[in-house]
Amino acid sequence: MKYEAIKWEVRENPERPGEKCIGVITLNRPEALNAVDVQMRVELDILCDEIAANGHIKAVIITGEGRGFSAGGDLKTEADPLGAGEEDFDFGNFGAYKELASYFFNDLRHEVLQRAFRKFEDLPCVVIAAINGPAVGIGLEICTLCDIRYASDKAKLGEVAVPAGFLPESGGARNLPKLVGIGRAMEMIMTGDIIMADEAERIGLVDRVFPHEELMEGAIKLATKIANNPYHSVRKAKDLVKYYWNQNRTDEGWQRELNAIKEITRTKDCQEGIRAFLEKRDPEFRGPYYENWPFPDGKKK
């Protein structure tokens, strides 16, 4: 398949010329800070199948094109089907089924995202995140799905889903507490606060920080060390580590995440979060009170 929203290449092992065994995934929407749109979700889903079927791949590095890793979900493409964009937006000639089609395609985008990320987390080779700038929302969750996280000193990380009217839907609620502790994870999830690379290293969110221009070199060196080790030992070791790591990962848990995001994206707070982001203003969330606001002056208390 020809990939557009991502780049995929398999590089030679620098210490074993001719042995192409190090994969590099580059999120490739730099004009949108590599926000994860529908096309990128589909391409990641397909690429994960390709990598899993390629027994020659020993390590994979994932990074972002341009000035950052990923700004998270692409709210510009999310807006219209959720009723937060153009009022006359339509997916096509669905007639009386227009509203039903909007629900269907919104749900589908989240189902594809979860399917792709489950495959990504389960890749048999070792996966290294090379975080070359901002990694927020879904961008941060991609990093938590990786086995090892290296960051540029220009990296910024945050779980911004809740303040934007969404919630972590891609393993973030499961993986982030195991990396940084439940209290710090709750703080990051509930506030959307952004932390810098050095703080991320201090709390265990990333494993090492590099000067920006040395990040990929560091990631390639690590991938090379891994690739030089015995093939089956590496894969079995990862399998065991992930087996214990994923003791709290269940199909029921994934379904709860999916059900929750589908419910959230039907709310007016979600619409308000998207509109506020696109209009570059602070959101005014009203919870259940949009139609029956209880405060006489119309202001939040």
LUMVOSE-293398 format. One record per residue (C-alpha): residue in one letter; x, y, z. Coordinates in Angstrom, 2 decimals. Layout:
residues N
r type = A; xx = X; yy = Y; zz = Z
...
end
This chain:
residues 301
r type = M; xx = 0.00; yy = 0.00; zz = 0.00
r type = K; xx = 1.10; yy = 3.57; zz = -0.67
r type = Y; xx = 1.07; yy = 5.48; zz = 2.61
r type = E; xx = 0.45; yy = 9.24; zz = 2.69
r type = A; xx = -0.47; yy = 10.26; zz = 6.24
r type = I; xx = 2.47; yy = 8.21; zz = 7.49
r type = K; xx = 5.86; yy = 7.29; zz = 6.09
r type = W; xx = 7.26; yy = 3.78; zz = 6.40
r type = E; xx = 10.77; yy = 2.63; zz = 5.66
r type = V; xx = 12.94; yy = -0.30; zz = 6.64
r type = R; xx = 16.57; yy = 0.65; zz = 7.22
r type = E; xx = 19.72; yy = -1.40; zz = 7.29
r type = N; xx = 21.33; yy = -2.36; zz = 10.55
r type = P; xx = 24.28; yy = 0.09; zz = 10.66
r type = E; xx = 26.52; yy = -2.68; zz = 11.99
r type = R; xx = 25.33; yy = -5.37; zz = 9.56
r type = P; xx = 25.23; yy = -3.92; zz = 6.03
r type = G; xx = 22.53; yy = -5.50; zz = 3.91
r type = E; xx = 20.40; yy = -6.58; zz = 6.87
r type = K; xx = 17.25; yy = -4.45; zz = 6.61
r type = C; xx = 15.64; yy = -4.92; zz = 10.00
r type = I; xx = 14.98; yy = -1.49; zz = 11.59
r type = G; xx = 11.61; yy = 0.02; zz = 10.75
r type = V; xx = 10.87; yy = 3.73; zz = 10.99
r type = I; xx = 7.30; yy = 5.04; zz = 11.14
r type = T; xx = 6.98; yy = 8.79; zz = 10.62
r type = L; xx = 3.63; yy = 10.45; zz = 11.28
r type = N; xx = 3.37; yy = 12.61; zz = 8.18
r type = R; xx = 0.92; yy = 15.48; zz = 8.52
r type = P; xx = 3.37; yy = 18.24; zz = 9.50
r type = E; xx = 0.98; yy = 21.01; zz = 8.44
r type = A; xx = -1.36; yy = 19.79; zz = 11.21
r type = L; xx = 1.41; yy = 18.91; zz = 13.68
r type = N; xx = 0.78; yy = 15.27; zz = 12.76
r type = A; xx = -2.73; yy = 15.27; zz = 14.20
r type = V; xx = -4.30; yy = 11.84; zz = 13.80
r type = D; xx = -7.04; yy = 12.12; zz = 11.19
r type = V; xx = -9.15; yy = 9.36; zz = 9.64
r type = Q; xx = -6.61; yy = 8.52; zz = 6.94
r type = M; xx = -3.75; yy = 8.18; zz = 9.43
r type = R; xx = -5.84; yy = 5.83; zz = 11.56
r type = V; xx = -6.57; yy = 3.57; zz = 8.60
r type = E; xx = -2.95; yy = 3.62; zz = 7.43
r type = L; xx = -1.63; yy = 2.78; zz = 10.91
r type = D; xx = -4.09; yy = -0.10; zz = 11.12
r type = I; xx = -2.89; yy = -1.51; zz = 7.79
r type = L; xx = 0.79; yy = -0.86; zz = 8.52
r type = C; xx = 0.63; yy = -2.74; zz = 11.82
r type = D; xx = -0.58; yy = -5.81; zz = 9.92
r type = E; xx = 2.34; yy = -5.41; zz = 7.50
r type = I; xx = 4.91; yy = -5.11; zz = 10.29
r type = A; xx = 3.50; yy = -8.05; zz = 12.26
r type = A; xx = 3.74; yy = -10.22; zz = 9.16
r type = N; xx = 7.33; yy = -9.18; zz = 8.40
r type = G; xx = 9.60; yy = -11.45; zz = 10.44
r type = H; xx = 12.71; yy = -9.51; zz = 9.40
r type = I; xx = 11.74; yy = -6.43; zz = 11.44
r type = K; xx = 13.58; yy = -6.49; zz = 14.77
r type = A; xx = 12.89; yy = -2.98; zz = 16.06
r type = V; xx = 10.62; yy = -0.11; zz = 15.07
r type = I; xx = 11.06; yy = 3.60; zz = 15.76
r type = I; xx = 8.04; yy = 5.92; zz = 15.60
r type = T; xx = 8.49; yy = 9.68; zz = 15.30
r type = G; xx = 6.84; yy = 12.73; zz = 13.74
r type = E; xx = 7.57; yy = 14.76; zz = 10.63
r type = G; xx = 8.45; yy = 18.42; zz = 11.13
r type = R; xx = 8.36; yy = 20.26; zz = 14.43
r type = G; xx = 6.60; yy = 17.72; zz = 16.61
r type = F; xx = 5.44; yy = 14.19; zz = 17.30
r type = S; xx = 1.65; yy = 14.55; zz = 17.28
r type = A; xx = -0.90; yy = 17.12; zz = 18.38
r type = G; xx = -3.38; yy = 14.31; zz = 19.10
r type = G; xx = -6.72; yy = 13.78; zz = 17.39
r type = D; xx = -7.56; yy = 16.02; zz = 14.46
r type = L; xx = -10.44; yy = 18.09; zz = 15.79
r type = K; xx = -10.93; yy = 19.82; zz = 12.45
r type = T; xx = -12.03; yy = 16.56; zz = 10.85
r type = E; xx = -13.87; yy = 15.54; zz = 14.05
r type = A; xx = -16.00; yy = 18.68; zz = 14.18
r type = D; xx = -18.47; yy = 18.24; zz = 11.34
r type = P; xx = -19.78; yy = 14.73; zz = 12.07
r type = L; xx = -20.26; yy = 15.70; zz = 15.73
r type = G; xx = -22.31; yy = 18.80; zz = 14.91
r type = A; xx = -19.57; yy = 21.20; zz = 15.99
r type = G; xx = -18.72; yy = 22.41; zz = 12.49
r type = E; xx = -20.74; yy = 23.41; zz = 9.46
r type = E; xx = -24.48; yy = 23.06; zz = 10.05
r type = D; xx = -25.13; yy = 21.79; zz = 6.51
r type = F; xx = -22.29; yy = 19.25; zz = 6.56
r type = D; xx = -23.28; yy = 15.91; zz = 5.05
r type = F; xx = -21.29; yy = 12.77; zz = 4.30
r type = G; xx = -23.22; yy = 12.29; zz = 1.10
r type = N; xx = -26.73; yy = 11.75; zz = -0.16
r type = F; xx = -28.08; yy = 10.01; zz = 2.94
r type = G; xx = -31.39; yy = 11.89; zz = 3.02
r type = A; xx = -33.40; yy = 10.97; zz = 6.11
r type = Y; xx = -30.44; yy = 8.89; zz = 7.29
r type = K; xx = -28.11; yy = 11.90; zz = 7.57
r type = E; xx = -28.07; yy = 11.97; zz = 11.38
r type = L; xx = -27.70; yy = 8.20; zz = 11.60
r type = A; xx = -24.80; yy = 8.34; zz = 9.15
r type = S; xx = -23.09; yy = 10.98; zz = 11.29
r type = Y; xx = -23.32; yy = 8.74; zz = 14.35
r type = F; xx = -22.15; yy = 5.72; zz = 12.39
r type = F; xx = -19.08; yy = 7.38; zz = 10.89
r type = N; xx = -18.15; yy = 9.04; zz = 14.18
r type = D; xx = -18.29; yy = 5.67; zz = 15.94
r type = L; xx = -16.34; yy = 4.05; zz = 13.12
r type = R; xx = -13.43; yy = 6.48; zz = 13.40
r type = H; xx = -13.01; yy = 5.56; zz = 17.08
r type = E; xx = -13.34; yy = 1.84; zz = 16.39
r type = V; xx = -10.61; yy = 2.04; zz = 13.73
r type = L; xx = -8.37; yy = 4.02; zz = 16.10
r type = Q; xx = -8.73; yy = 1.47; zz = 18.87
r type = R; xx = -8.18; yy = -1.45; zz = 16.50
r type = A; xx = -5.01; yy = 0.16; zz = 15.11
r type = F; xx = -3.62; yy = 0.96; zz = 18.56
r type = R; xx = -4.29; yy = -2.53; zz = 19.89
r type = K; xx = -2.30; yy = -3.93; zz = 16.98
r type = F; xx = 0.43; yy = -1.34; zz = 17.53
r type = E; xx = 0.76; yy = -2.23; zz = 21.21
r type = D; xx = 0.92; yy = -5.93; zz = 20.32
r type = L; xx = 3.65; yy = -5.72; zz = 17.66
r type = P; xx = 6.14; yy = -8.56; zz = 18.29
r type = C; xx = 9.21; yy = -6.38; zz = 17.67
r type = V; xx = 10.47; yy = -3.76; zz = 20.14
r type = V; xx = 8.92; yy = -0.32; zz = 19.50
r type = I; xx = 10.76; yy = 2.89; zz = 20.39
r type = A; xx = 9.10; yy = 6.30; zz = 20.51
r type = A; xx = 11.37; yy = 9.12; zz = 19.33
r type = I; xx = 9.39; yy = 12.09; zz = 20.65
r type = N; xx = 10.68; yy = 15.04; zz = 18.63
r type = G; xx = 8.39; yy = 17.76; zz = 19.93
r type = P; xx = 4.83; yy = 18.13; zz = 21.24
r type = A; xx = 3.08; yy = 14.81; zz = 21.97
r type = V; xx = -0.35; yy = 15.46; zz = 23.42
r type = G; xx = -3.67; yy = 13.67; zz = 23.64
r type = I; xx = -3.65; yy = 10.69; zz = 21.29
r type = G; xx = -0.04; yy = 11.62; zz = 20.50
r type = L; xx = 0.92; yy = 10.97; zz = 24.12
r type = E; xx = -1.13; yy = 7.78; zz = 24.19
r type = I; xx = 0.81; yy = 6.47; zz = 21.19
r type = C; xx = 3.98; yy = 6.99; zz = 23.24
r type = T; xx = 2.56; yy = 5.09; zz = 26.22
r type = L; xx = 1.86; yy = 2.14; zz = 23.90
r type = C; xx = 5.56; yy = 1.95; zz = 22.95
r type = D; xx = 8.09; yy = -0.21; zz = 24.78
r type = I; xx = 10.73; yy = 2.52; zz = 25.23
r type = R; xx = 10.38; yy = 6.31; zz = 25.04
r type = Y; xx = 13.21; yy = 8.64; zz = 24.02
r type = A; xx = 12.51; yy = 12.35; zz = 23.88
r type = S; xx = 14.04; yy = 15.48; zz = 22.42
r type = D; xx = 14.78; yy = 18.28; zz = 24.84
r type = K; xx = 12.14; yy = 20.21; zz = 22.87
r type = A; xx = 9.43; yy = 17.67; zz = 23.63
r type = K; xx = 6.25; yy = 18.67; zz = 25.45
r type = L; xx = 3.81; yy = 16.06; zz = 26.71
r type = G; xx = 0.27; yy = 16.19; zz = 27.99
r type = E; xx = -3.02; yy = 14.31; zz = 28.17
r type = V; xx = -5.40; yy = 17.00; zz = 26.92
r type = A; xx = -8.49; yy = 14.95; zz = 26.08
r type = V; xx = -10.63; yy = 15.83; zz = 29.11
r type = P; xx = -10.22; yy = 19.65; zz = 28.88
r type = A; xx = -11.10; yy = 19.36; zz = 25.18
r type = G; xx = -14.36; yy = 17.57; zz = 25.95
r type = F; xx = -13.13; yy = 14.02; zz = 25.27
r type = L; xx = -11.37; yy = 11.37; zz = 27.38
r type = P; xx = -8.35; yy = 9.07; zz = 27.00
r type = E; xx = -9.53; yy = 6.39; zz = 24.60
r type = S; xx = -6.39; yy = 4.59; zz = 23.46
r type = G; xx = -4.94; yy = 2.94; zz = 26.54
r type = G; xx = -3.90; yy = 6.18; zz = 28.23
r type = A; xx = -6.06; yy = 5.60; zz = 31.29
r type = R; xx = -4.45; yy = 2.16; zz = 31.66
r type = N; xx = -0.82; yy = 2.86; zz = 30.78
r type = L; xx = -0.18; yy = 6.36; zz = 32.12
r type = P; xx = -0.77; yy = 5.44; zz = 35.81
r type = K; xx = 1.68; yy = 2.54; zz = 35.47
r type = L; xx = 4.35; yy = 4.88; zz = 34.13
r type = V; xx = 3.99; yy = 7.88; zz = 36.45
r type = G; xx = 1.78; yy = 6.69; zz = 39.33
r type = I; xx = -1.96; yy = 7.04; zz = 39.71
r type = G; xx = -1.90; yy = 10.46; zz = 41.40
r type = R; xx = 0.28; yy = 12.12; zz = 38.79
r type = A; xx = -1.64; yy = 10.39; zz = 36.00
r type = M; xx = -4.94; yy = 11.66; zz = 37.40
r type = E; xx = -3.47; yy = 15.16; zz = 37.62
r type = M; xx = -2.31; yy = 15.08; zz = 34.00
r type = I; xx = -5.57; yy = 13.59; zz = 32.72
r type = M; xx = -7.92; yy = 15.86; zz = 34.66
r type = T; xx = -6.05; yy = 19.14; zz = 34.08
r type = G; xx = -4.50; yy = 18.72; zz = 30.64
r type = D; xx = -1.31; yy = 20.31; zz = 31.97
r type = I; xx = 1.66; yy = 20.11; zz = 29.61
r type = I; xx = 5.03; yy = 19.03; zz = 31.00
r type = M; xx = 8.47; yy = 19.51; zz = 29.50
r type = A; xx = 10.90; yy = 16.75; zz = 28.56
r type = D; xx = 13.06; yy = 17.01; zz = 31.68
r type = E; xx = 10.02; yy = 16.72; zz = 33.95
r type = A; xx = 8.73; yy = 13.81; zz = 31.88
r type = E; xx = 12.05; yy = 12.03; zz = 32.41
r type = R; xx = 12.02; yy = 12.79; zz = 36.13
r type = I; xx = 8.61; yy = 11.19; zz = 36.67
r type = G; xx = 9.30; yy = 8.20; zz = 34.40
r type = L; xx = 7.10; yy = 9.15; zz = 31.46
r type = V; xx = 10.11; yy = 9.09; zz = 29.12
r type = D; xx = 13.22; yy = 6.99; zz = 29.58
r type = R; xx = 15.88; yy = 9.35; zz = 28.25
r type = V; xx = 16.15; yy = 12.91; zz = 26.94
r type = F; xx = 18.51; yy = 13.93; zz = 24.15
r type = P; xx = 19.54; yy = 17.22; zz = 22.58
r type = H; xx = 17.03; yy = 17.69; zz = 19.78
r type = E; xx = 19.43; yy = 17.09; zz = 16.92
r type = E; xx = 20.72; yy = 13.86; zz = 18.53
r type = L; xx = 17.34; yy = 12.20; zz = 19.16
r type = M; xx = 17.10; yy = 10.00; zz = 16.06
r type = E; xx = 20.76; yy = 9.03; zz = 16.35
r type = G; xx = 20.09; yy = 7.87; zz = 19.90
r type = A; xx = 17.00; yy = 5.94; zz = 18.83
r type = I; xx = 18.87; yy = 4.27; zz = 15.95
r type = K; xx = 21.71; yy = 3.26; zz = 18.29
r type = L; xx = 19.22; yy = 1.65; zz = 20.65
r type = A; xx = 17.42; yy = -0.11; zz = 17.80
r type = T; xx = 20.78; yy = -1.38; zz = 16.54
r type = K; xx = 21.71; yy = -2.83; zz = 19.94
r type = I; xx = 18.36; yy = -4.58; zz = 20.09
r type = A; xx = 18.66; yy = -5.86; zz = 16.50
r type = N; xx = 22.09; yy = -7.33; zz = 17.22
r type = N; xx = 20.73; yy = -9.51; zz = 20.03
r type = P; xx = 19.33; yy = -13.01; zz = 19.43
r type = Y; xx = 16.09; yy = -12.76; zz = 17.45
r type = H; xx = 13.97; yy = -15.17; zz = 19.50
r type = S; xx = 15.38; yy = -13.98; zz = 22.83
r type = V; xx = 14.34; yy = -10.40; zz = 22.09
r type = R; xx = 10.85; yy = -11.36; zz = 20.99
r type = K; xx = 10.24; yy = -13.74; zz = 23.85
r type = A; xx = 11.60; yy = -11.22; zz = 26.36
r type = K; xx = 9.26; yy = -8.53; zz = 25.06
r type = D; xx = 6.38; yy = -10.99; zz = 25.08
r type = L; xx = 7.00; yy = -11.80; zz = 28.76
r type = V; xx = 7.42; yy = -8.19; zz = 29.83
r type = K; xx = 4.24; yy = -7.18; zz = 28.01
r type = Y; xx = 2.39; yy = -10.19; zz = 29.43
r type = Y; xx = 2.96; yy = -8.93; zz = 32.97
r type = W; xx = 2.52; yy = -5.29; zz = 31.99
r type = N; xx = -0.85; yy = -6.06; zz = 30.43
r type = Q; xx = -2.31; yy = -7.99; zz = 33.36
r type = N; xx = -4.93; yy = -5.24; zz = 33.69
r type = R; xx = -5.61; yy = -5.10; zz = 29.94
r type = T; xx = -8.84; yy = -6.86; zz = 29.09
r type = D; xx = -11.31; yy = -6.92; zz = 26.24
r type = E; xx = -13.84; yy = -5.56; zz = 28.71
r type = G; xx = -11.52; yy = -2.63; zz = 29.42
r type = W; xx = -11.09; yy = -1.80; zz = 25.74
r type = Q; xx = -14.86; yy = -1.98; zz = 25.30
r type = R; xx = -15.42; yy = 0.37; zz = 28.25
r type = E; xx = -13.06; yy = 2.88; zz = 26.61
r type = L; xx = -14.87; yy = 2.58; zz = 23.30
r type = N; xx = -18.32; yy = 2.85; zz = 24.86
r type = A; xx = -17.23; yy = 5.88; zz = 26.88
r type = I; xx = -15.82; yy = 7.82; zz = 23.93
r type = K; xx = -18.89; yy = 7.09; zz = 21.82
r type = E; xx = -21.11; yy = 8.43; zz = 24.61
r type = I; xx = -18.88; yy = 11.47; zz = 25.21
r type = T; xx = -18.87; yy = 12.48; zz = 21.55
r type = R; xx = -22.66; yy = 12.78; zz = 21.59
r type = T; xx = -22.62; yy = 15.49; zz = 24.28
r type = K; xx = -22.85; yy = 19.25; zz = 23.93
r type = D; xx = -19.72; yy = 19.63; zz = 26.07
r type = C; xx = -17.79; yy = 17.73; zz = 23.43
r type = Q; xx = -19.16; yy = 20.03; zz = 20.73
r type = E; xx = -18.24; yy = 23.06; zz = 22.85
r type = G; xx = -14.72; yy = 21.73; zz = 23.40
r type = I; xx = -14.17; yy = 21.32; zz = 19.67
r type = R; xx = -15.63; yy = 24.73; zz = 18.82
r type = A; xx = -13.51; yy = 26.43; zz = 21.49
r type = F; xx = -10.36; yy = 24.76; zz = 20.19
r type = L; xx = -11.05; yy = 25.72; zz = 16.58
r type = E; xx = -12.03; yy = 29.27; zz = 17.57
r type = K; xx = -8.97; yy = 29.57; zz = 19.85
r type = R; xx = -10.95; yy = 30.53; zz = 22.95
r type = D; xx = -11.61; yy = 29.11; zz = 26.39
r type = P; xx = -14.49; yy = 26.62; zz = 26.44
r type = E; xx = -17.62; yy = 27.19; zz = 28.50
r type = F; xx = -18.70; yy = 23.74; zz = 29.57
r type = R; xx = -22.19; yy = 23.44; zz = 31.06
r type = G; xx = -22.45; yy = 19.73; zz = 31.74
r type = P; xx = -26.11; yy = 18.67; zz = 31.75
r type = Y; xx = -27.42; yy = 22.25; zz = 31.92
r type = Y; xx = -27.36; yy = 23.41; zz = 28.31
r type = E; xx = -31.13; yy = 23.35; zz = 28.01
r type = N; xx = -31.94; yy = 24.20; zz = 31.65
r type = W; xx = -29.17; yy = 26.47; zz = 32.98
r type = P; xx = -29.87; yy = 26.96; zz = 36.72
r type = F; xx = -27.89; yy = 30.18; zz = 37.30
r type = P; xx = -29.88; yy = 33.41; zz = 36.75
r type = D; xx = -27.01; yy = 35.49; zz = 35.39
r type = G; xx = -26.05; yy = 32.85; zz = 32.84
r type = K; xx = -22.54; yy = 32.54; zz = 34.27
r type = K; xx = -20.89; yy = 29.44; zz = 35.62
r type = K; xx = -20.58; yy = 29.30; zz = 39.39
end
